[in-house]
């Protein structure tokens, strides 16, 4: 109001100076002068309003730049959805617990209309997982105890991973996602991995099936497709490391998924991937991996891919139920394909999984989840090791209580054993660190001290036949940090994710 009066006084002064001091001017009536002043005042108000709009626009642009956002196409013109990296049953679970709020949400970094669609770069993020601690075991035994590639496995410090991820797409046709991981191995060498890089079609539940193609984690069970920095515990369940490999199971391939449109959807999917490489441990694998993690001590036999029967195939079905503040997910998964024992060697892996989440009235929640896995490793009769068929099974179960103050308390239990004797270096199975009977109990406490930072304290009690004293005690302190810009489309792998 003061600003308007000031403009009015300035206008009156300017008009008074501009009026000629002639006799004709002196004849202008007071009413006419007031009308002129009113007209000039209104014009000043209009100009002032236009300036305010320009100032507001500039202020918003400055704030966007300060937050690392660059928006070229208005958000209203972007018709893409936010599920660029969800698996089919991830979307079902997403309804139960929402997007991964820990990583926030924002506008696309870049969006522009091209050839009848909208090309966009939605977000770029860096996630770091660091750990420190120690164990009653040392050296090679500790590495066998903590044999997940991103597990803390050194008495000292471990850079578990530094992930750089990108997500975007081309609406309304497909979404895109890529993730590159950096970490330092026990020899101090920097390792770079292209964990995922794929395209996924955009489709509505209950209508056209969803297709994914590229390099991606195998959608087996609840945990395999969850990135290291998004897991609650600091190490991978050893049962998953045994059956799906130290770095999780993933590969180049394609899959098709269908999801019902119900409030509590049913999901079914099937896929095929290359069966060779270090991320296909129970299948055709690689000679380098067999040097570190021989399955039953058998000899690695290199083979060519002669047809589609030499690929790895997988399938999954899952159903969700929800009521009040509760959500339940039940699923089954299967894998089958040739293995590294010879041309007639075959592997079958079956899994069952379940999760239950209850959200309390104050916003806190408790989550129970578990997975059971069974592996039938059929060894080719011509394998030089002379080993017979190997059958292994195991499970893990865990509970996590997440409070509204960002604190999480959790407890995980694991068990694994098998049938069929190992040969070679670990003859007798009980001496085999990757097949012997084993129990692990892991309590933890975690604190999200910022929306993008988590500190975790975890203790592991291990009882295993391959250990010299049968028991081992380890304690680890982990720190996860995330920074980035834009909109994060990567969502939780299931309702069984997150704090």
C-alpha positions in Angstrom: 0.0 0.0 0.0 2.9 2.4 0.8 4.5 1.6 -2.5 1.3 2.4 -4.4 1.0 5.8 -2.6 4.6 6.6 -3.4 4.0 5.9 -7.1 0.9 8.1 -6.9 2.7 11.0 -5.4 5.5 10.7 -7.9 3.0 10.7 -10.7 1.3 13.8 -9.3 4.5 15.7 -9.1 5.5 14.7 -12.7 2.1 15.7 -14.0 2.3 19.0 -12.2 5.7 19.8 -13.7 4.5 18.8 -17.1 1.4 21.2 -17.1 2.1 24.4 -19.0 1.8 27.6 -17.0 -0.3 29.3 -19.6 -3.7 31.0 -19.2 -5.3 28.1 -21.1 -3.7 25.6 -18.7 -5.0 27.6 -15.7 -8.5 27.1 -17.0 -8.2 23.3 -16.5 -10.7 22.4 -13.9 -9.9 20.4 -10.7 -12.0 17.6 -11.9 -10.1 17.2 -15.1 -6.8 17.2 -13.2 -8.1 14.5 -10.9 -9.1 12.3 -13.9 -5.6 12.7 -15.4 -4.0 11.8 -12.1 -6.2 8.7 -11.8 -5.4 7.5 -15.4 -1.7 8.0 -14.8 -1.9 6.2 -11.4 -3.7 3.2 -13.0 -1.1 2.9 -15.7 1.6 2.9 -13.0 -0.2 0.1 -11.1 -0.4 -2.0 -14.3 3.3 -1.6 -15.0 4.1 -2.4 -11.4 2.1 -5.6 -11.5 3.9 -6.6 -14.7 7.3 -6.0 -13.0 6.1 -8.1 -10.0 5.4 -11.0 -12.4 8.9 -10.8 -13.9 10.5 -10.6 -10.5 8.5 -13.7 -9.4 9.6 -15.6 -12.5 13.2 -14.8 -12.0 13.0 -15.7 -8.3 11.6 -19.2 -9.1 14.3 -19.7 -11.7 17.1 -18.7 -9.3 15.6 -21.1 -6.6 15.5 -23.9 -9.2 19.1 -23.3 -10.1 20.1 -23.3 -6.4 18.5 -26.7 -6.0 20.2 -28.1 -9.1 17.1 -28.4 -11.2 16.8 -27.4 -14.8 13.4 -27.5 -16.4 13.0 -26.9 -20.1 9.5 -28.4 -20.7 6.7 -27.5 -18.2 5.8 -30.4 -16.0 2.2 -30.2 -17.2 3.4 -31.2 -20.7 5.2 -34.3 -19.4 2.9 -37.3 -19.6 5.3 -40.0 -18.5 4.8 -42.1 -15.3 7.1 -42.5 -12.4 7.7 -46.2 -12.5 10.6 -46.3 -15.0 12.6 -48.9 -13.1 9.8 -50.9 -11.3 9.4 -54.5 -11.9 5.9 -55.6 -12.4 5.4 -56.7 -8.8 7.3 -53.7 -7.5 4.5 -51.5 -8.7 2.0 -53.7 -6.9 4.0 -53.3 -3.7 4.5 -49.6 -4.3 0.8 -49.1 -3.5 1.4 -50.5 0.0 4.2 -48.3 1.1 4.7 -45.5 -1.4 7.7 -44.3 -3.3 11.1 -44.3 -1.9 10.8 -41.1 0.0 14.3 -41.4 1.4 15.6 -40.2 -2.0 13.0 -37.5 -2.5 11.3 -36.4 -5.7 11.5 -33.4 -8.0 11.1 -32.2 -11.5 12.7 -33.7 -14.6 16.2 -32.2 -15.3 15.4 -32.0 -19.0 12.3 -32.6 -21.1 11.6 -31.7 -24.7 9.0 -32.7 -27.3 10.6 -34.7 -30.1 8.9 -36.7 -33.0 5.5 -37.0 -31.3 6.9 -37.8 -27.9 8.7 -36.3 -24.9 12.3 -37.1 -24.4 13.4 -36.6 -20.8 16.3 -36.9 -18.4 14.5 -37.4 -15.1 17.4 -37.6 -12.6 21.1 -38.2 -11.8 22.0 -39.6 -8.4 25.1 -40.8 -6.6 24.8 -43.3 -3.7 27.8 -44.2 -1.5 27.9 -47.1 0.9 30.9 -47.2 3.2 31.7 -49.5 6.1 34.2 -50.0 8.9 34.6 -52.7 11.5 36.2 -56.0 12.3 35.8 -59.7 13.0 37.2 -62.5 15.1 38.3 -64.1 11.7 40.9 -62.6 9.4 42.3 -62.9 5.9 40.8 -65.5 3.6 38.5 -67.0 6.2 36.9 -63.6 6.8 36.4 -63.3 3.0 34.8 -66.7 2.9 32.6 -65.6 5.8 31.6 -62.3 4.1 31.7 -63.5 0.5 29.2 -61.1 -1.0 31.0 -58.8 -3.4 29.8 -55.7 -1.5 29.9 -57.1 2.0 32.3 -55.5 4.5 35.0 -58.2 4.5 38.1 -56.5 5.9 39.3 -55.7 9.4 39.3 -52.0 8.7 37.5 -50.0 6.1 35.5 -51.0 3.0 34.1 -48.9 0.2 31.1 -51.2 -0.4 29.9 -49.2 -3.5 29.6 -45.9 -5.1 26.7 -46.0 -7.5 26.0 -43.5 -10.2 22.5 -43.8 -11.7 20.6 -42.2 -14.5 16.9 -42.4 -15.3 14.7 -40.9 -18.0 12.8 -42.1 -21.1 10.8 -41.3 -24.1 7.1 -40.8 -23.3 4.6 -42.3 -23.9 6.7 -45.3 -25.2 9.4 -46.4 -22.8 11.4 -45.5 -19.7 15.2 -45.9 -19.3 17.5 -46.6 -16.4 21.3 -47.1 -16.0 23.5 -47.7 -13.0 27.3 -47.9 -12.8 29.0 -49.2 -9.6 32.5 -48.4 -8.4 34.2 -50.1 -5.5 37.7 -51.1 -4.2 38.6 -54.8 -3.9 40.8 -56.3 -1.2 43.9 -55.8 -3.4 43.2 -52.1 -3.4 42.2 -52.1 -7.1 39.3 -50.0 -8.3 36.5 -52.1 -9.9 33.9 -50.6 -12.3 30.7 -52.5 -13.0 27.8 -51.7 -15.3 25.1 -53.1 -13.0 22.1 -52.2 -15.1 21.2 -50.5 -18.4 17.8 -51.2 -19.8 14.7 -49.9 -21.5 11.2 -50.7 -20.3 7.9 -50.1 -22.1 5.2 -48.0 -20.4 2.0 -50.0 -20.0 -1.1 -49.9 -17.8 -1.9 -52.7 -15.4 -4.3 -55.3 -16.8 -3.7 -54.2 -20.4 -0.6 -54.5 -22.6 2.3 -56.6 -21.1 5.4 -54.7 -20.0 8.6 -55.5 -21.8 12.2 -54.9 -20.4 15.4 -55.3 -22.4 19.0 -54.7 -21.7 21.3 -55.5 -18.7 19.3 -55.9 -15.5 19.1 -57.8 -12.2 17.1 -61.0 -12.3 13.7 -60.6 -10.7 14.0 -63.5 -8.3 12.5 -63.2 -4.9 12.4 -60.1 -2.8 16.1 -59.0 -2.4 18.1 -59.9 -5.5 17.0 -56.8 -7.5 17.5 -54.3 -4.7 20.6 -52.2 -5.0 23.2 -52.4 -2.3 22.7 -48.9 -1.1 18.9 -49.5 -0.6 19.3 -52.6 1.5 18.7 -52.3 5.3 21.4 -54.8 6.4 25.1 -54.2 5.5 25.7 -57.5 3.9 23.8 -59.8 1.6 22.2 -62.9 3.1 24.7 -65.7 2.6 22.0 -67.9 1.2 21.6 -65.5 -1.7 25.3 -65.3 -2.2 25.5 -69.1 -2.4 22.8 -69.6 -4.9 22.6 -66.3 -6.9 26.2 -65.3 -6.7 28.4 -62.9 -4.7 27.3 -59.9 -6.8 23.7 -60.9 -7.2 22.3 -62.5 -10.3 21.9 -60.3 -13.4 22.6 -60.4 -17.1 21.8 -59.2 -20.6 18.4 -60.3 -21.8 14.7 -59.5 -22.0 11.6 -60.2 -20.0 7.8 -59.8 -20.3 5.6 -59.0 -17.3 1.8 -58.7 -16.8 0.1 -57.1 -13.8 -3.6 -57.2 -13.0 -5.4 -53.9 -12.4 -6.9 -54.9 -9.1 -6.3 -52.9 -5.9 -4.4 -56.0 -4.7 -2.7 -57.0 -7.9 -1.4 -60.3 -9.2 1.9 -60.3 -11.2 3.4 -62.8 -13.5 6.6 -62.4 -15.5 9.1 -64.5 -17.4 12.5 -63.7 -18.8 15.7 -65.0 -20.5 19.3 -63.9 -20.0 22.8 -64.9 -21.1 23.9 -67.7 -18.8 27.6 -66.9 -18.7 29.7 -64.5 -16.6 30.4 -63.9 -13.0 26.8 -62.8 -12.3 25.4 -66.2 -13.4 27.2 -68.2 -10.6 24.9 -71.3 -10.6 24.7 -71.5 -14.3 27.5 -71.3 -17.0 29.4 -68.8 -14.8 33.1 -68.0 -15.6 36.5 -69.6 -14.9 37.5 -66.5 -12.9 34.5 -66.9 -10.5 35.1 -70.7 -10.1 38.7 -69.9 -9.0 37.2 -67.9 -6.1 33.9 -69.7 -5.5 33.9 -73.3 -6.9 30.5 -74.9 -6.6 31.2 -78.2 -4.8 34.8 -78.2 -6.0 33.8 -79.2 -9.5 36.0 -78.3 -12.5 34.9 -75.4 -14.7 34.1 -76.5 -18.3 33.9 -73.7 -20.9 31.2 -74.1 -23.5 29.9 -72.2 -26.5 26.3 -70.9 -26.9 24.9 -73.1 -29.6 21.2 -72.2 -29.3 18.4 -70.9 -27.1 18.6 -73.9 -24.9 22.0 -72.6 -23.6 20.5 -69.5 -22.1 19.1 -69.0 -18.5 15.4 -68.7 -18.1 13.4 -67.4 -15.1 9.8 -66.9 -14.1 8.0 -65.3 -11.1 4.5 -65.0 -9.8 3.4 -62.8 -6.9 0.2 -61.7 -5.2 -0.5 -58.8 -2.9 -3.2 -58.4 -0.2 -3.9 -55.3 1.7 -6.4 -54.1 4.4 -6.5 -51.3 6.9 -2.8 -50.6 7.7 -1.6 -54.0 6.6 0.0 -55.3 3.4 1.1 -58.9 2.5 3.1 -60.1 -0.4 3.5 -63.7 -1.4 5.6 -64.9 -4.3 7.4 -67.8 -6.0 10.3 -67.7 -8.4 12.1 -70.2 -10.6 15.4 -70.4 -12.5 16.7 -73.0 -14.9 19.5 -73.4 -17.5 22.8 -75.1 -18.3 25.6 -75.0 -15.7 29.5 -75.0 -15.9 30.0 -78.7 -15.3 29.6 -79.7 -19.0 27.3 -79.9 -21.9 24.8 -82.1 -20.0 24.9 -80.1 -16.7 21.8 -78.4 -15.6 20.7 -76.2 -12.7 17.3 -75.6 -11.2 16.7 -73.0 -8.5 13.3 -72.6 -6.8 12.3 -69.9 -4.3 9.4 -69.0 -2.1 9.1 -65.5 -0.4 6.6 -63.6 1.8 6.5 -60.2 3.4 4.1 -58.5 5.9 4.1 -54.9 6.8 1.9 -53.2 9.4 1.8 -49.4 9.7 0.9 -48.0 13.1 -1.3 -44.9 13.6 1.7 -42.8 14.5 3.4 -43.6 11.1 5.9 -46.1 12.4 5.9 -49.5 10.9 7.1 -53.1 11.3 8.1 -55.3 8.5 8.7 -59.1 8.4 10.1 -60.8 5.3 11.6 -64.1 4.4 12.8 -66.2 1.5 13.5 -69.9 1.1 15.7 -71.2 -1.8 16.4 -74.7 -3.1 19.1 -75.5 -5.7 19.5 -78.7 -7.7 22.9 -78.6 -9.4 23.1 -81.5 -11.8 26.7 -82.3 -12.6 27.7 -83.6 -16.1 29.0 -87.2 -15.8 32.1 -86.3 -17.8 33.2 -83.5 -15.4 36.9 -84.2 -14.6 36.2 -83.7 -10.8 34.1 -86.9 -10.7 31.6 -85.0 -8.5 28.0 -86.1 -8.2 24.8 -84.0 -8.2 24.6 -81.3 -5.5 21.4 -80.2 -3.7 21.5 -77.2 -1.4 18.8 -75.2 0.4 18.5 -72.4 2.9 16.5 -69.5 4.0 16.6 -66.1 5.8 14.0 -64.3 7.7 14.2 -60.8 9.1 12.1 -58.2 11.0 12.6 -54.4 11.0 10.8 -51.8 13.1 11.0 -48.3 11.7 10.2 -45.4 14.0 9.0 -41.9 13.1 12.3 -40.4 14.3 14.3 -42.2 11.6 15.6 -45.0 13.9 15.2 -48.6 12.7 15.8 -51.7 14.8 16.2 -55.0 13.0 17.0 -58.7 13.5 17.9 -61.2 10.7 18.4 -65.0 11.0 19.8 -67.2 8.2 20.4 -71.0 7.8 21.9 -73.0 5.0 22.9 -76.7 4.4 22.9 -79.2 1.6 23.3 -82.8 0.2 26.0 -84.3 -2.0 29.7 -84.2 -1.2 32.0 -81.5 -2.3 35.3 -82.5 -3.9 38.7 -81.0 -4.5 40.0 -78.3 -2.1 36.9 -78.5 0.1 36.2 -82.2 0.0 33.5 -83.4 2.4 31.0 -80.5 2.2 31.4 -79.7 5.9 34.7 -78.1 5.0 33.2 -76.2 2.0 32.6 -72.6 3.1 30.1 -72.2 0.3 28.0 -75.3 1.1 28.6 -76.3 4.8 25.9 -76.1 7.4 25.8 -72.6 8.7 23.7 -70.3 10.9 24.0 -66.5 11.1 22.1 -64.1 13.4 22.4 -60.3 12.8 20.8 -57.6 14.9 21.2 -54.0 13.8 20.3 -50.4 14.7 20.1 -47.7 11.9 19.4 -44.0 12.0 18.4 -41.8 9.0 20.0 -38.6 10.4 19.0 -36.8 7.2 16.6 -37.8 4.4 19.7 -38.8 2.3 22.0 -40.2 5.0 21.9 -43.4 7.1 24.3 -44.7 9.7 24.0 -48.4 10.6 25.5 -50.6 13.4 25.3 -54.3 12.8 26.6 -57.4 14.7 27.0 -60.8 13.1 27.1 -64.1 15.0 28.2 -67.0 12.7 28.2 -70.7 13.5 29.6 -72.8 10.6 31.4 -76.1 10.3 34.1 -74.8 8.1 35.3 -72.3 10.8 38.2 -73.5 12.9 36.5 -72.6 16.1 33.0 -73.2 14.7 32.0 -69.6 15.7 32.8 -66.1 14.6 31.8 -62.7 15.8 31.8 -59.5 13.6 30.7 -55.9 14.1 30.3 -53.4 11.3 29.5 -49.7 11.2 28.0 -48.5 7.9 27.4 -45.0 6.4 25.2 -44.5 3.3 25.1 -41.1 1.6 23.0 -40.0 -1.4 23.1 -36.9 -3.5 21.5 -36.0 -6.8 19.1 -33.9 -8.7 15.8 -34.3 -10.5 13.2 -37.0 -10.1 14.2 -40.5 -8.9 12.2 -43.1 -10.7 13.9 -46.1 -9.0 11.4 -47.4 -6.5 11.5 -50.1 -3.8 11.8 -53.6 -5.1 8.9 -54.8 -3.0 6.9 -53.9 0.0 9.7 -55.7 1.8 12.1 -52.8 1.3 13.2 -49.8 3.2 13.3 -48.7 6.9 
